[in-house]
């Protein structure tokens, strides 16, 4: 009947099981079905055939839309025909107008060309006249106009005209620069530049030259070459590709730096005693002292000139620093290239360079997006050597940390973590490395250092978890070390340095996915920190150590529990009053050993770790008592009562210190004890039917049968 179609079931229900008068009832039911059919047909016809039916309205609307579309297509065809006729009629006129427009465009271009040429010639002649008449300001204005015109024409197709104006500008730039440079040099000599600190403080003497200094500096800035010409003109100054970011320094700064350049390369190149490759701090500290001593003067004297030319006064200080950094870049590039095979010298140069960059940014507020001396370190061959040196020294330091006799000494004990000497030293190593490479400008270089850090984290984890970890006497300290490192990595991952690296890393991964035409997924939705993989591995190590630690405790408990497991549970006296119950004699030492070890763990582990540890111990203890005691012995009524009371009044209070509901951690054991005691109307929830049957077989006497249904 279950497989019959619903129509047959309905007919059977209608006719029933009575065969009396079955034919008449079938006829009557047939009429009922025919009436239903008629009603349904009428309803369908009213919706489809009638004048007010929905189908008729829909068909009518469709027909109207179809006619509208046909009409619209006819109109389109008519318009296309008219357009074709109009195009044919006006073709000759359009040809004439097109020729006129092209001719007009050609003449306009020629007119513009000749106007530009006339402007260049007239301005050049005017500059010559102004200079002869000593109208220097007017000459500089004309030069500025030519520079603006050159910038406007930089993308023009008239290559000869662009080349011509470039040559004219270079010609006048050379003349004007020479003219003002000579006067500026005379002024600097009169000021006794570069003067000593005592002369800087003697404002009265220097202020006599201030107006002349600023006037000439202003003129020198105005006669700078346009940006599109400057790099070409000063190509000979770019001794290396590294200097391309340093080349566009204003002429007044360049001239101020001339004596510093001479002093720098005199003292720190060649066979001078001051030029020692293993003493890079000598030339770096000298540059820093120049910045310290002269930055105030540069801002005070050149700041107003910069402001007049649309820049900030502090830009003068930054340009002065950039000019000095040119010397440093040339020197570092030379030294690092020559001493790549000498690890000690190379490493010392890198250290001092990073310290120099840190001080430059921290003390002198040098902007992060300005040219940096670290660009020398990030050249391919230098960077490869640098990161390998970092790896080498990190491994040496890691070996020292692990071999330290006091590596497992506790430095800080807190409810959240427990810090050992080993963990503190290793994290200090990683943190120092982060400080060193954080000043690099390119994220891809930082990511390579981040990869080195994650590699070191994994190597460190494997080194402190040796093969014989289960018998290691410092198991708790190793556990605390892994936990503290994992805790610290998560906190590190939330600072801006590592968050920016996470963002860049995800962008790279998404770019790789898009290139490989794979499905695009947003990695930021799943990644929390750049240390996710390391934290996961450390947490796995923590779980393994927790398991070893609890196994060690259970090994001690099992050794003490031999007598308890073999106690005479089958012949014990029944308990008359549970209030007068005392723990089974054979189990006293076992429960005390368990309690002492648990208390020791509570004192040696931070709260967060201990809260993960004691539930594992509770589960292991419950499983041990269930398998090795309950299922391994036969129980009479008294033995079952004693075992239940041991669990209720000794085991549960041990865990009640750490939770308000300790019973949920040994619920399976408690259910087994209640089954063993034949508690009436008790139905187990966790235990399976076969386990209940096995427990019932542990009783050697029959009491009230347990209701299994």
Secondary structure by P-SEA (a helix, b strand, c coil): cccccaaaaaaaaaacccccaaaaaaaaaaaaaaaaaaaaaaaaaaaccccccaaaaaaaaaaaaaaaaaaaaaaaaaaaaaaaaaaaaaaaaaaaaaaaaaaaaaaaaaaaaaaaaaaaaaaaaaaaaaaaacaaaaaaaaaaaaaaaaaaaccccaaaaaaaaaaaaaaaaaaaaaaaaaaaaaaaaaaccccccccccaaaaaaaaaaaaaaaaaaaaaacccccccccccccccccccccccccccaaaaaaaaaaaaaaaacccccccccccccaaaaaaaaaaaaaacaaaaaaaaaaaaaaaccccaaaaaaaaaaaaaaaaaaaaaaaaaccccaaaaaaaaaaaaaaaaaaaacccccccccccccccccaaaaaaaaaaaaaaaaaaaaaaaacccccccccccccccccaaaaaaaaaaaaaaaaacccccaaaaaaaaaaaaaaaaaaaaaaaccccccccaaaaaaaaaaaaaaaaaaaaacaaaaaaaaaaaaaaaaaaaaaccccccccccccccaaaaaaaaaaaaaaaaaaaaaaaaaaaaaaacccccccccbbbbbcccccccccccaaaaaaaaaaaaaaaaaaccaaaaaacaaaaaaaaaaaaaccccccccccaaaaaaaaaaaacccccccccccccccccaaaaaaaaaaaacccccccccccaaaaaaaaacccccccccccc
